[in-house]
Amino acid sequence: MLKHLLCLVALLLTACTAQAKQPNIVYIMVDDMGYADIGAFGSKAIQTPNLDKLAANGMAFTDAYAGCTVCAPTRSTLMTGYHMGHAYMRLNTGGVPIRDEDVTVAEVLKAAGYRTGGFGKWGIGDIGTPGVPEKQGFDTFFGYYHQIHAHKFYPDYLVRNSKKVQLPGNENVYNMHKGAGPVPRIDPATGTVTQFTQDLIFKEMKQFIRDAAKSGEPFFCYAPWTPPHSEYKLPEEDPAWQLYKDKPWKNDAKVHAAFCSMVDRHAGETLALLKELGVADNTIVFFTSDNGASKRFEGTLDSSGPLRGFKRDMHEGGLRTPLIVAWPGKIRPGSTSSLPTYSPDVMPTLAALAGEQAQAAVPDDIDGLSILPTLLGQGEQQVHDHLYWEWQRYIWSERELDPTGLQQAVRKGKWKAVKMGSDKPMFLYDLESDLGEQNDLSSKHPDIAKQMADLMQSSRTEMQPQAEPEMPKGKKYR
């Protein structure tokens, strides 16, 4: 009898330990993928079978948003949990760093014992600044630190923990191959092998996952991949290019489509690797984009779908993004959610997944809310009173902010207000009846328009002074 009781206790303890085991987290955020660039979100032109399957096996969010309409500010909101009215780092010049005192998602997860790795485009702290990822909670980061560096898929080097990793073979790519299109694997002028950065970044990411899985430690794999951001160059031999090279489209559209199919393939390979390593059931996978499509590609890809606008504006096409989350046995397959959520929600959500130590490390005043109750279908889901965005344009020729360039947007329930400049009028839209934001209702609903205008003022503090770090002569990044 005693033996049976001891066995029962052991089984219960094992079950409790398994239940309490921290999940691995893979967070894939691609660059400039439009809301309708995935089949599961309406694409008819781009093949994304792995992401469609991910949505079928998990939850698709119809009302998910980036933290901003451009790259670096979104990364700032994602990493710190503050929306654009409160985040320190708000410019999109490429190298303005977050601060030492800023707490990041990686630091929160490190507090709970996670191994942390990042692979792709950092964009919120160049080499030699306090914002570099290895000073912000990452054990390792491989890719680009300054986002203008990330405009090149065939650069001279990438960066690993602030050390440059040279990429011989890429010296003649930009002299030999102008405009959008394929690049041969062997440079015909020199006979050297060209090196495409997404392949290198993805290879290193897979090795991180293998090593972390072998160690038995919970891991956070942050994958801010650069495609489908321009420049539109990719390997001629890549299977994704072969899918679209004969389409009657312009080259930039063909490469954008190929990039989307490429990241779909890499997402599929990531899922297969998790399964191969035996950690798939204890790994939650997120897939999203950092803002809307860089171009609408109307008539070919229709990347923004029914949404108005695209990257760099405050309409839905610039802010609303695909979001898919899957976790075998935890998230109901084929489910959808219309919960409005955005990048600042990442920190509290991942902290809730990681447990009490991570939650204790989250600053008390962040703007984000955990969406874990929605993902698991358990508990009460807190809902944002409103979502807020802003971005101030930068005049590159003058190296200064555009004094009238502050764009703002607020969503509260079904209502969306957009102001495309500090000297521009504010427009009011009902997203339930007008997803394409075509009908301004500010004159019909002046009370709601005033409420939204007040929220635009009350949701922000003045942006603190920001500056690019000093650059080597003639260079845009270090």
Secondary structure as the mmCIF struct_conf table of DSSP 4:
data_model
#
loop_
_struct_conf.conf_type_id
_struct_conf.id
_struct_conf.beg_label_comp_id
_struct_conf.beg_label_asym_id
_struct_conf.beg_label_seq_id
_struct_conf.end_label_comp_id
_struct_conf.end_label_asym_id
_struct_conf.end_label_seq_id
HELX_RH_AL_P HELX_RH_AL_P1 LEU A 2 ALA A 20
HELX_LH_PP_P HELX_LH_PP_P1 LYS A 21 PRO A 23
STRN STRN1 ASN A 24 VAL A 30
BEND BEND1 ASP A 31 ASP A 32
TURN_TY1_P TURN_TY1_P1 TYR A 35 ALA A 36
BEND BEND2 ASP A 37 ILE A 38
HELX_RH_3T_P HELX_RH_3T_P1 GLY A 39 PHE A 41
TURN_TY1_P TURN_TY1_P2 GLY A 42 GLY A 42
BEND BEND3 LYS A 44 ILE A 46
HELX_RH_AL_P HELX_RH_AL_P2 PRO A 49 ASN A 57
BEND BEND4 GLY A 58 GLY A 58
STRN STRN2 MET A 59 PHE A 61
TURN_TY1_P TURN_TY1_P3 THR A 62 ASP A 63
STRN STRN3 ALA A 64 TYR A 65
BEND BEND5 GLY A 67 VAL A 70
HELX_RH_AL_P HELX_RH_AL_P3 CYS A 71 THR A 80
TURN_TY1_P TURN_TY1_P4 MET A 84 HIS A 86
BEND BEND6 TYR A 88 TYR A 88
BEND BEND7 THR A 93 GLY A 94
HELX_LH_PP_P HELX_LH_PP_P2 VAL A 96 ARG A 99
TURN_TY1_P TURN_TY1_P5 ASP A 100 GLU A 101
HELX_RH_AL_P HELX_RH_AL_P4 VAL A 105 LYS A 110
TURN_TY1_P TURN_TY1_P6 ALA A 111 GLY A 113
STRN STRN4 ARG A 115 LYS A 121
BEND BEND8 ILE A 124 ILE A 124
TURN_TY1_P TURN_TY1_P7 ILE A 127 GLY A 128
BEND BEND9 THR A 129 THR A 129
TURN_TY1_P TURN_TY1_P8 PRO A 130 GLY A 131
HELX_RH_3T_P HELX_RH_3T_P2 PRO A 133 LYS A 135
TURN_TY1_P TURN_TY1_P9 GLN A 136 GLY A 137
BEND BEND10 ASP A 139 ASP A 139
STRN STRN5 THR A 140 TYR A 144
BEND BEND11 TYR A 145 HIS A 146
TURN_TY1_P TURN_TY1_P10 GLN A 147 ILE A 148
HELX_RH_3T_P HELX_RH_3T_P3 HIS A 149 HIS A 151
BEND BEND12 PHE A 153 TYR A 154
BEND BEND13 ASP A 156 ASP A 156
STRN STRN6 TYR A 157 ARG A 160
TURN_TY1_P TURN_TY1_P11 ASN A 161 SER A 162
STRN STRN7 LYS A 163 GLN A 166
TURN_TY1_P TURN_TY1_P12 PRO A 168 GLY A 169
TURN_TY1_P TURN_TY1_P13 GLU A 171 ASN A 172
HELX_RH_AL_P HELX_RH_AL_P5 VAL A 173 MET A 176
BEND BEND14 GLY A 179 ALA A 180
STRN STRN8 GLY A 181 VAL A 183
BEND BEND15 ARG A 185 ARG A 185
STRN STRN9 ILE A 186 ILE A 186
TURN_TY1_P TURN_TY1_P14 PRO A 188 THR A 190
HELX_LH_PP_P HELX_LH_PP_P3 THR A 192 THR A 192
STRN STRN10 VAL A 193 VAL A 193
HELX_LH_PP_P HELX_LH_PP_P4 THR A 194 THR A 194
HELX_RH_AL_P HELX_RH_AL_P6 THR A 197 SER A 215
TURN_TY1_P TURN_TY1_P15 GLY A 216 GLY A 216
STRN STRN11 PHE A 219 ALA A 223
TURN_TY1_P TURN_TY1_P16 PRO A 227 PRO A 228
BEND BEND16 HIS A 229 GLU A 231
STRN STRN12 LYS A 233 PRO A 235
TURN_TY1_P TURN_TY1_P17 GLU A 236 GLU A 237
HELX_RH_AL_P HELX_RH_AL_P7 PRO A 239 TYR A 244
TURN_TY1_P TURN_TY1_P18 LYS A 245 ASP A 246
BEND BEND17 LYS A 247 TRP A 249
HELX_RH_AL_P HELX_RH_AL_P8 ASN A 251 GLU A 276
TURN_TY1_P TURN_TY1_P19 LEU A 277 GLY A 278
HELX_RH_3T_P HELX_RH_3T_P4 ALA A 280 ASN A 282
STRN STRN13 THR A 283 SER A 289
BEND BEND18 ASP A 290 GLY A 292
BEND BEND19 SER A 294 LYS A 295
TURN_TY1_P TURN_TY1_P20 GLU A 298 LEU A 301
TURN_TY1_P TURN_TY1_P21 SER A 303 PRO A 306
BEND BEND20 ARG A 308 ARG A 308
TURN_TY1_P TURN_TY1_P22 LYS A 311 ARG A 312
BEND BEND21 ASP A 313 HIS A 315
HELX_RH_AL_P HELX_RH_AL_P9 GLU A 316 LEU A 319
STRN STRN14 ARG A 320 ARG A 320
STRN STRN15 LEU A 323 ALA A 326
TURN_TY1_P TURN_TY1_P23 PRO A 328 LYS A 330
BEND BEND22 ILE A 331 ILE A 331
HELX_LH_PP_P HELX_LH_PP_P5 ARG A 332 ARG A 332
TURN_TY1_P TURN_TY1_P24 PRO A 333 GLY A 334
STRN STRN16 SER A 335 SER A 337
STRN STRN17 THR A 341 TYR A 342
HELX_RH_3T_P HELX_RH_3T_P5 SER A 343 ASP A 345
HELX_RH_AL_P HELX_RH_AL_P10 VAL A 346 ALA A 354
HELX_RH_AL_P HELX_RH_AL_P11 GLU A 356 ALA A 361
BEND BEND23 VAL A 362 VAL A 362
TURN_TY1_P TURN_TY1_P25 ASP A 364 ASP A 365
BEND BEND24 ASP A 367 ASP A 367
HELX_RH_AL_P HELX_RH_AL_P12 LEU A 372 LEU A 376
TURN_TY1_P TURN_TY1_P26 GLY A 377 GLY A 377
BEND BEND25 GLY A 379 GLY A 379
HELX_LH_PP_P HELX_LH_PP_P6 GLU A 380 GLN A 382
BEND BEND26 ASP A 385 ASP A 385
STRN STRN18 LEU A 387 ILE A 395
TURN_TY1_P TURN_TY1_P27 TRP A 396 ARG A 399
STRN STRN19 GLU A 400 LYS A 412
TURN_TY1_P TURN_TY1_P28 GLY A 413 LYS A 414
STRN STRN20 TRP A 415 LYS A 419
BEND BEND27 MET A 420 GLY A 421
TURN_TY1_P TURN_TY1_P29 SER A 422 ASP A 423
BEND BEND28 LYS A 424 LYS A 424
HELX_LH_PP_P HELX_LH_PP_P7 PRO A 425 PRO A 425
STRN STRN21 MET A 426 ASP A 430
TURN_TY1_P TURN_TY1_P30 LEU A 431 SER A 433
TURN_TY1_P TURN_TY1_P31 LEU A 435 GLY A 436
TURN_TY1_P TURN_TY1_P32 SER A 442 LYS A 444
HELX_RH_AL_P HELX_RH_AL_P13 PRO A 446 SER A 458
TURN_TY1_P TURN_TY1_P33 SER A 459 SER A 459
HELX_LH_PP_P HELX_LH_PP_P8 GLU A 462 PRO A 465
HELX_LH_PP_P HELX_LH_PP_P9 GLU A 468 GLU A 470
TURN_TY1_P TURN_TY1_P34 LYS A 473 GLY A 474
BEND BEND29 LYS A 476 LYS A 476
#
